[in-house]
Every structure is written in structure tokens, then in C-alpha cells.
Amino acid sequence: MFGISRAMLLVCLIAALNCASVGYDSSMMSSLNISTEFKERFGINSNTKGLLTAVQNLGAIVGSLFSGSIVDKFGRKGGILTACCIVLIATILHSTATTLAQFFVARIVVGFAKSIDIAAVPTYLVELAPPKRRGFVSGLYWTCWLLGAIISSSVGYGARRYDGDWTWRIVCICMAAPALSCIISLFLVPESPRWLISRGRDAEALKVLARFHGKGDETNVLVVAEFREIKEQIAFEKENSFPTLAAWWKAFLSDKANIRRGFILITLGMFEQTVGSNIITFYLDDVLALAGITSDASEFAINLSQYCVAFVIALIGICLVDKLGRVPMLVGGTLYSAVILACMAGLTAAATGTAAGRNAIIAMVYLFQIGYAMSWTPLSFSYCAELLNFTIRAKGMGFYVIFDSLVGFFCQYVIPIGLDKLGWR
């Protein structure tokens, strides 16, 4: 199926569960921002709404300082396990929150887990995927963020039938389900062969490569070539390694290829947050309010259905990555998103007085998700993981998260204030 083995499909399933956990945690605020009971319980206004949504990025920034070291020291599976355990801690903090301060802390903890996850899972997938299907496999990671968003939106939609705090506490409690599923499933998949070789566990690494790329045959030509190439590459990188982080950075910046990699990491991290997805993902209730749609039931239904559309489109997108190329898809998706947002602004400014105008704004929400999910969803993280070599991959993904989270914090904080003060502008 899809040109990859059953064993690799199992790894993809683990990645899907893992990113679904992150997607649930992040997009949960979309459901809570719609919930009237949640907003009344904590006295949420445009300022606190922005802070609650954005503050997870502060946790991600702090976590990114350690995520690379955790993933390199304890392995890619160890990093995934660490992220899932932190999510369980965050679940307890969220679901038992009685004060706004506790909820803020819970959001920061979620961000910390997210940074470790982003350093671990794309790295794991890139190192285990068959070379010809690497775009599909690694793109699946962030695509399944939408799967978590769908689950979160569904739980939020269903929890409306309960009274009082349970309408939002149920959403928080269910955060534990994807994380627990991922922890259990980790027993079914192996460690990254590159990490195993870097730790001198060559026999285990060869078995993993044979299982995933050679149908169990350790003498397979592709398997032997990959094994030899990995060993030579890691041996070379170890011989040219550096005793301190300062020395590592100095060497990193002295290499023009690494400077270019760093530039790509920074710009992708910034652009991923400014394409417009934050508006649709976290503040759909404000966008719909500008269009005159204020019913909780309608907002939840639109929120859930737009995530479903995005998930289907993202699955199509990952099938096209290896055929169309990374850069053309990113550029095309960005231009498309800009056009749709411009149309949405124009409609909100001039057409909210009619049913046709309001329906057109709702249509723009779905059209935006089609363009974004086709391009940025499968590529924003996987492209970065692909362009980094082994010794800098985990730390490089942490570096990416710093800039992604800095810009994410700013955008997610100011958007609800801007929508409140400036309206469609």
C-alpha cells in the first residue's frame, strides 16, 4: 500500500497517534474558545483569550532548548515517550483547573511536550522511511495534527449536552486518550536504525533496515548499501564532532550549507505561523461572529466539518509531495491562502447583511483549509527534518520550534485583539 511495507505502515500509525495527541492539545483551544461556559467560568475576553491560546508557545520555546538533547540521548522513541508523559501531566492540570493561573500553567506544559514531539517524530520518520517515499511518510506526521483536531472538535461538539463546567472539562480529560494510545503502541515499533548505529548497536540496526526496506532480507542490496552509508556518515560526523555546544555552533555557522539550512528553518518557522492558519484554527468563533454567526451549535458544527475537509485534502497533499516537489507546493499554497483571506476580508466588510454573504464567508473558511492543508500541513515540519543531516537533525528541529513558537505566540496573542478592535481589517 502506497509503495511502503506493512511494518512501515505500522510506524505511520504510531506517528499518526502521536501527532493526533499534539493536534488535540493545540486545537482544543478552538473548542474552548467557542464554549460559553468556559468563557464565563474564567472571565475570558479578547486579551485573555489570546494569551491562553498563545502561551503554549512559551512552553515550546523553553522545551526546544532541551528537546534535541533528549531525543539524541534517549532515542527517537524515548523522545516520543517523554512527550506523551508530559501530555498526561498537562491533562491533569487542564481538567482540574479552578483558576485561570492553573490553566495558563497547563497550556505552558502542553507547549513543552509539543516541542519534544516535533524534535522526535519527524526525525524518527525521516530516518526510518524508504528514500523514495520519504515525502509521503514524513508528511503524514503533521497531517495527523488534523486528526487530533477532528477528535477535539467532535468531543467539544458532543460535550455541549452537559451542564456547567463539564462542557469544557470533558474536552480536557479526553486529551489523555491519544497520548495513552501512543504510549501503548510504542512497544510495537523499533528504534531508529541511525540512532542505533550511533550507539554501536549495529546488529539491531541492520535487522530494522532489513525489516523495513528489504522484506526481512539482511543481504538485500538496498539494505546493505543503506547500512554502509549510514555507518560511514555517522563515523565521519563523530570524527568531526565538537565537545561543547559553543564549538558546535561555531562550526555550524562556518559552513555555508548549514547557514542556508538555518535560514530555511527560520523562515519556514515564521511563514508557517503567518500564512493565516492561526485565524481559522484558533479563532474561528471570532471570524464567524464578524459574519453574524454566533450560535454555539453552528460554530461547533462548522469547526468540526472544516477540520474534516482539511484532513481529507491533507491526505491528498502527502500523496503529491514526491511528485510535485516541496517548494512549488509551498509557494502555490501560500499564494492561494493570501487570495482566500483577501476575499474573506472583502466579504466580511461588505456582505454580512445577507444570508448569501454569510454563506460565502463560511465557504471561504473551507476554501482556505483546502489550500493550506494541501501544502503547508504536510510540509511545514517534514521539509525541515529532510534537509538536516543526522548529527544536527534533532537539535535543528528544536531550533525551528524556537522561531515557529516566537512568531506563533505573537500572532495567536494579537489576532483576537485585532479582530475585536479592527474587525474585518
For each residue, the residues with C-beta under 8 A, 3 or more apart:
1: 4 6 9
2: 9 133 136 319
3: 130 132 133 136
4: 1 8 9 12 129 130 133 136 137
5: 8 9 130 211 212 213 215
6: 1 9 10
7: 10 11 211 212
8: 4 5 11 12 128 129 130 133 137 212
9: 1 2 4 5 6 12 13
10: 6 7 13 14 188 189
11: 7 8 14 15 124 125 128 137 189 212
12: 4 8 9 15 16 125 137 140
13: 9 10 16 17 185
14: 10 11 17 18 80 182 185 186 188 189
15: 11 12 18 19 121 124 125 137 140 141 144
16: 12 13 19 20 140 144 147
17: 13 14 20 21 144 178 181 182 185
18: 14 15 21 22 80 83 84 117 121 141 144 178 182
19: 15 16 22 23 117 121 141 142 143 144 145 147 148
20: 16 17 23 24 144 145 147 148 151 178
21: 17 18 24 25 83 84 87 117 148 175 178 179 181 182
22: 18 19 25 26 83 113 114 117 118 145 148
23: 19 20 26 27 144 145 146 147 148 149 151 152
24: 20 21 27 28 148 149 151 152 174 175 178
25: 21 22 28 56 87 90 110 113 114 148 175
26: 22 23 29 56 110 114 145 148 149
27: 23 24 30 31 145 148 149 152 153 281 282 307
28: 24 25 31 32 152 156 171 172 175
29: 26 32 33 52 53 107 282
30: 27 33 34 149 152 153 156 281 282 283 284 285 303
31: 27 28 34 35 152 153 155 156 157 168 171 300 303
32: 28 29 35 38 52 156 168 171
33: 29 30 38 39 44 49 53 282 283 285 286
34: 30 31 156 284 285 296 299 300 303
35: 31 32 38 39 156 160 167 168 171 296
36: 39 40 296
37: 40 41 164 165 167 168
38: 32 33 35 41 42 44 167 168
39: 33 35 36 42 43 44 49
40: 36 37 43
41: 37 38 165 168
42: 38 39 48 100 103
43: 39 40 48 100
44: 33 38 39 48 49 52
45: 48 49
46: 49 50 416 417 419 420 421
47: 50 51 416 417
48: 42 43 44 45 51 52 100
49: 33 39 44 45 46 52 53 283 416
50: 46 47 53 54 412 413 414 415 416 417
51: 47 48 54 55 104 413
52: 29 32 44 48 49 55 100 103 104 107
53: 29 33 49 50 56 107 282 283 412 413 416
54: 50 51 57 58 408 409 410 411 412 413
55: 51 52 58 59 104 107 108 111 409
56: 25 26 53 59 60 107 108 110 111 114
57: 54 60 61 111 405 406 408 409 412
58: 54 55 61 62 108 111 405 409
59: 55 56 62 63 107 108 109 110 111 112 113 114 115
60: 56 57 63 64 111 112 114 115 401 404 405 408
61: 57 58 64 65 111 115 401 402 405 406 409
62: 58 59 65 66 108 111 112 115
63: 59 60 66 67 111 112 113 114 115 116 401
64: 60 61 67 68 115 119 398 399 401 402 405
65: 61 62 398 402
66: 62 63 69 70 116 398
67: 63 64 70 71 79 115 116 118 119 120 394 397 398 401
68: 64 71 72 119 394 395 396 397 398 399
69: 66 72 73 394 395
70: 66 67 73 74 78 79 82 116 119 120
71: 67 68 74 75 76 78 79 116 119 120 123 394
72: 68 69 195 394 395
73: 69 70 78
74: 70 71 78 79 82
75: 71 78 79 191 192 195
76: 71 79 80 120 121 123 124 127 191 192 195
77: 80 81 120 124 186 189 191 192
78: 70 71 73 74 75 81 82 120
79: 67 70 71 74 75 76 82 83 116 117 119 120 121 123 124 394
80: 14 18 76 77 83 84 117 120 121 124 182 186
81: 77 78 84 85 183 186
82: 70 74 78 79 85 86 116 120
83: 18 21 22 79 80 86 87 113 114 116 117 120
84: 18 21 80 81 87 88 113 179 180 182 183
85: 81 82 88 89 179 183
86: 82 83 89 90 109 112 113 116
87: 21 25 83 84 90 91 110 113 175 176 179
88: 84 85 91 92 176 179 180
89: 85 86 92 93 109
90: 25 86 87 93 94 106 109 110 113 175
91: 87 88 94 95 172 173 175 176 179
92: 88 89 95 96
93: 89 90 96 97 102 103 105 106 109
94: 90 91 97 103 106 110 172 175
95: 91 92 169 172 173 175
96: 92 93 102
97: 93 94 102 103 106 172
98: 102
99: 102 103
100: 42 43 48 52 103 104
101: 104 105
102: 93 96 97 98 99 105 106
103: 42 52 93 94 97 99 100 106 107
104: 51 52 55 100 101 107 108
105: 93 101 102 108 109
106: 90 93 94 97 102 103 109 110
107: 29 52 53 55 56 59 103 104 110 111
108: 55 56 58 59 62 104 105 111 112
109: 59 86 89 90 93 105 106 112 113
110: 25 26 56 59 87 90 94 106 107 113 114
111: 55 56 57 58 59 60 61 62 63 107 108 114 115 405
112: 59 60 62 63 86 108 109 115 116
113: 22 25 59 63 83 84 86 87 90 109 110 116 117
114: 22 25 26 56 59 60 63 83 110 111 117 118 401
115: 59 60 61 62 63 64 67 111 112 118 119 398 401 405
116: 63 66 67 70 71 79 82 83 86 112 113 119 120
117: 18 19 21 22 79 80 83 113 114 120 121
118: 22 67 114 115 121 122 381 397 398 400 401
119: 64 67 68 70 71 79 115 116 123 394 395 397 398 401
120: 67 70 71 76 77 78 79 80 82 83 116 117 123 124 394
121: 15 18 19 76 79 80 117 118 124 125 141
122: 118 125 126 138 141 381 382 384 385 397
123: 71 76 79 119 120 126 127 192 385 393 394 397
124: 11 15 76 77 79 80 120 121 127 128 192
125: 11 12 15 121 122 128 129 137 138 140 141 382 385
126: 122 123 129 134 137 138 382 385 386 393
127: 76 123 124 192 193 194 195 390 393
128: 8 11 124 125 137 192 193 208 212
129: 4 8 125 126 133 134 136 137 138
130: 3 4 5 8 133 134 137 212 213
131: 134
132: 3 322
133: 2 3 4 8 129 130 136 137 322
134: 126 129 130 131 137 138 322 386
135: 138 139 318 321 322 326 382 386
136: 2 3 4 129 133 139 140 318 319 321 322
137: 4 8 11 12 15 125 126 128 129 130 133 134 140
138: 122 125 126 129 134 135 141 381 382 385 386
139: 135 136 142 143 317 318 321 378 379 382
140: 12 15 16 125 136 137 143 144 318 378
141: 15 18 19 121 122 125 138 144 145 381 382
142: 19 139 145 377 378 379 380 381 382
143: 19 139 140 146 147 311 314 315 317 318 373 377 378
144: 15 16 17 18 19 20 23 140 141 147 148
145: 19 20 22 23 26 27 141 142 148 149 377
146: 23 143 149 150 307 310 311 314 373 377
147: 16 19 20 23 143 144 150 151 311
148: 19 20 21 22 23 24 25 26 27 144 145 151 152 178
149: 23 24 26 27 30 145 146 152 153 281 307 310 311
150: 146 147 153 154 304 307 308 311
151: 20 23 24 147 148 154 155 174 177 178
152: 23 24 27 28 30 31 148 149 155 156 171 174
153: 27 30 31 149 150 156 157 300 303 304 307
154: 150 151 157 158 304
155: 31 151 152 158 159 170 171 174
156: 28 30 31 32 34 35 152 153 159 160 171 300 303 304
157: 31 153 154 160 300 301 303 304
158: 154 155 161
159: 155 156 162 166 167 168 170 171
160: 35 156 157 167 296 297 300
161: 158
162: 159 166 167 170
163: 166 167
164: 37 167
165: 37 41 168 169
166: 159 162 163 169 170
167: 35 37 38 159 160 162 163 164 170 171
168: 31 32 35 37 38 41 159 165 171 172
169: 95 165 166 172 173
170: 155 159 162 166 167 173 174
171: 28 31 32 35 152 155 156 159 167 168 174 175
172: 28 91 94 95 97 168 169 175
173: 91 95 169 170 176
174: 24 151 152 155 170 171 177
175: 21 24 25 28 87 90 91 94 95 171 172 178 179
176: 87 88 91 173 179 180
177: 151 174 180 181
178: 17 18 20 21 24 148 151 175 181 182
179: 21 84 85 87 88 91 175 176 182 183
180: 84 88 176 177 183 184
181: 17 21 177 178 184 185
182: 14 17 18 21 80 84 178 179 185 186
183: 81 84 85 179 180 186
184: 180 181 187
185: 13 14 17 181 182 188 189
186: 14 77 80 81 182 183 189
187: 184
188: 10 14 185
189: 10 11 14 77 185 186
190: 193 204 207 208 211
191: 75 76 77 195 196 204 208
192: 75 76 77 123 124 127 128 195 196 208
193: 127 128 190 196 197 204 205 206 208 209 227 230
194: 127 197 198 205 230 234 390
195: 72 75 76 127 191 192 198 199
196: 191 192 193 199 201 202 204 205 208
197: 193 194 200 201 202 205 227 230 231 234
198: 194 195 234 238 390
199: 195 196
200: 197
201: 196 197 204 205
202: 196 197 205 206 227 231
203: 206 207
204: 190 191 193 196 201 207 208
205: 193 194 196 197 201 202 208 209 227 230
206: 193 202 203 209 210 218 223 227
207: 190 203 204 210 211 218
208: 128 190 191 192 193 196 204 205 211 212
209: 193 205 206 212 213 214 218 223 226 227
210: 206 207 213 214 215 216 217 218 220 223
211: 5 7 190 207 208 214 216
212: 5 7 8 11 128 130 208 209
213: 5 130 209 210 220 222 223 226
214: 209 210 211 217 218 220 222 223
215: 5 210 220
216: 210 211
217: 210 214 220 223
218: 206 207 209 210 214 223 224
219: 223 224
220: 210 213 214 215 217 223 224
221: 224 225
222: 213 214 225 226
223: 206 209 210 213 214 217 218 219 220 226 227
224: 218 219 220 221 227 228
225: 221 222 228 229
226: 209 213 222 223 229 230
227: 193 197 202 205 206 209 223 224 230 231
228: 224 225 231 232
229: 225 226 232 233
230: 193 194 197 205 226 227 233 234 390
231: 197 202 227 228 234 235
232: 228 229 235 236
233: 229 230 236 237 389 390
234: 194 197 198 230 231 237 238 390 391
235: 231 232 238 239
236: 232 233 239 240
237: 233 234 240 241 389 390 391
238: 198 234 235 241 391
239: 235 236
240: 236 237 251
241: 237 238 248 391
242: 247 248 250 251
243: 247
244: 247 248
245: 248 249
246: 249 250
247: 242 243 244 250 251
248: 241 242 244 245 251 252
249: 245 246 252 253
250: 242 246 247 253 254
251: 240 242 247 248 254 255
252: 248 249 255 258 262 392
253: 249 250 258 259 262
254: 250 251 258
255: 251 252 258 259
256: 259 260
257: 260 261
258: 252 253 254 255 261 262 392
259: 253 255 256 262 263
260: 256 257 263 264
261: 257 258 264 265 387 388 392 396
262: 252 253 258 259 265 266 399
263: 259 260 266 267
264: 260 261 267 268 383 384 387
265: 261 262 268 269 384 396 399 400 403
266: 262 263 269 270 400 403
267: 263 264 270 271
268: 264 265 271 272 380 383 384 400 404
269: 265 266 272 273 400 401 402 403 404 405 406 407
270: 266 267 273 274 403 404 407
271: 267 268 274 275 334
272: 268 269 275 277 376 380 404
273: 269 270 277 278 404 407 408 411
274: 270 271 407 411
275: 271 272 333 334 337 372 376
276: 279 280 337 338 340 341 368 372
277: 272 273 280 281 337 372 376
278: 273 281 282 283 408 411 412 415
279: 276 282 283 287 341 415 419
280: 276 277 283 284 287 306 365 368 369 372
281: 27 30 149 277 278 284
282: 27 29 30 33 53 278 279 412 415
283: 30 33 49 53 278 279 280 286 287 415 416 419
284: 30 34 280 281 287 288 299 302 303 306 365
285: 30 33 34 288 289 299
286: 33 283 289 290 415 416 419 420
287: 279 280 283 284 290 291 344 348 361 365 419
288: 284 285 291 293 294 298 299 302 361 362
289: 285 286 292 293 294
290: 286 287 348 352 361 419 423 424
291: 287 288 347 348 352 357 358 361 362
292: 289 352 358
293: 288 289 298 299 302 358 362
294: 288 289 299
295: 298 299
296: 34 35 36 160 299 300
297: 160 300 301
298: 288 293 295 301 302
299: 34 284 285 288 293 294 295 296 302 303
300: 31 34 153 156 157 160 296 297 303 304
301: 157 297 298 304 305
302: 284 288 293 298 299 305 306 362 365
303: 30 31 34 153 156 157 284 299 300 306 307
304: 150 153 154 156 157 300 301 307 308
305: 301 302 308 309 366
306: 280 284 302 303 309 310 365 366 369
307: 27 146 149 150 153 303 304 310 311 369
308: 150 304 305 311 312
309: 305 306 312 313 366 369 370 373
310: 146 149 306 307 313 314 369 370 372 373 377
311: 143 146 147 149 150 307 308 314 315 373
312: 308 309 315 316
313: 309 310 316 317 369 370 373 374
314: 143 146 310 311 317 318 373 374 377 378
315: 143 311 312 318 319
316: 312 313 319 320 374
317: 139 143 313 314 320 321 329 373 374 375 377 378
318: 135 136 139 140 143 314 315 321 378
319: 2 136 315 316 323
320: 316 317 323 324 329 374
321: 135 136 139 317 318 324 325 326 329 378 379 382
322: 132 133 134 135 136
323: 319 320
324: 320 321 328 329
325: 321 328 329
326: 135 321 329 330 379 383 386
327: 330 331
328: 324 325 331 332
329: 317 320 321 324 325 326 332 333 374 375 379
330: 326 327 333 334 375 376 379 383
331: 327 328 334 335
332: 328 329 335 336 375
333: 275 329 330 336 337 371 372 374 375 376
334: 271 275 330 331 337 338 375 376
335: 331 332 338 339
336: 332 333 339 340 371 375
337: 275 276 277 333 334 340 341 368 371 372 376
338: 276 334 335 341 342
339: 335 336 342 343
340: 276 336 337 343 344 364 367 368 371
341: 276 279 337 338 344 345 368
342: 338 339 345 346
343: 339 340 346 347 364
344: 287 340 341 347 348 361 364 365 368
345: 341 342 348 349 424 425
346: 342 343 349 350 351
347: 291 343 344 350 351 352 357 360 361 364
348: 287 290 291 344 345 351 352 361 423 424
349: 345 346 423 424 425
350: 346 347 357
351: 346 347 348 354 356 357 358 360 361
352: 290 291 292 347 348 357 358 361
353: 357
354: 351 357 358
355: 358 359
356: 351 359 360
357: 291 347 350 351 352 353 354 360 361
358: 291 292 293 351 352 354 355 361 362
359: 355 356 362 363
360: 347 351 356 357 363 364
361: 287 288 290 291 344 347 348 351 352 357 358 364 365
362: 288 291 293 302 358 359 365 366
363: 359 360 366 367
364: 340 343 344 347 360 361 367 368
365: 280 284 287 302 306 344 361 362 368 369
366: 305 306 309 362 363 369 370
367: 340 363 364 370 371
368: 276 280 337 340 341 344 364 365 371 372
369: 280 306 307 309 310 313 365 366 372 373
370: 309 310 313 366 367 373 374
371: 333 336 337 340 367 368 374 375
372: 275 276 277 280 310 333 337 368 369 375 376 377
373: 143 146 309 310 311 313 314 317 369 370 376 377
374: 313 314 316 317 320 329 333 370 371 377
375: 317 329 330 332 333 334 336 371 372 378 379
376: 272 275 277 330 333 334 337 372 373 379 380
377: 142 143 145 146 310 314 317 372 373 374 380
378: 139 140 142 143 314 317 318 321 375 382
379: 139 142 321 326 329 330 375 376 382 383
380: 142 268 272 376 377 383 384
381: 118 122 138 141 142 384 385 397 400
382: 122 125 126 135 138 139 141 142 321 378 379 385 386
383: 264 268 326 330 379 380 386 387
384: 122 264 265 268 380 381 387 388 396 397 400
385: 122 123 125 126 138 381 382 388 393 397
386: 126 134 135 138 326 382 383
387: 261 264 383 384
388: 261 384 385 392 393 396 397
389: 233 237 392 393
390: 127 194 198 230 233 234 237 393
391: 234 237 238 241
392: 252 258 261 388 389 395 396
393: 123 126 127 385 388 389 390 396 397
394: 67 68 69 71 72 79 119 120 123 397 398
395: 68 69 72 119 392 398 399
396: 68 261 265 384 388 392 393 399 400
397: 67 68 118 119 122 123 381 384 385 388 393 394 400 401
398: 64 65 66 67 68 115 118 119 394 395 401 402
399: 64 68 262 265 395 396 402 403
400: 118 265 266 268 269 381 384 396 397 403 404
401: 60 61 63 64 67 114 115 118 119 269 397 398 404 405
402: 61 64 65 269 398 399 405 406
403: 265 266 269 270 399 400 406 407
404: 60 268 269 270 272 273 400 401 407 408
405: 57 58 60 61 64 111 115 269 401 402 408 409
406: 57 61 269 402 403 409 410
407: 269 270 273 274 403 404 410 411
408: 54 57 60 273 278 404 405 411 412
409: 54 55 57 58 61 405 406 412 413
410: 54 406 407 413 414
411: 54 273 274 278 407 408 414 415
412: 50 53 54 57 278 282 408 409 415
413: 50 51 53 54 409 410 417
414: 50 410 411 417 418
415: 50 278 279 282 283 286 411 412 418 419
416: 46 47 49 50 53 283 286 419 420
417: 46 47 50 413 414 420 421
418: 414 415 421 422 425
419: 46 279 283 286 287 290 415 416 422 423
420: 46 286 416 417
421: 46 417 418
422: 418 419 425
423: 290 348 349 419
424: 290 345 348 349
425: 345 349 418 422
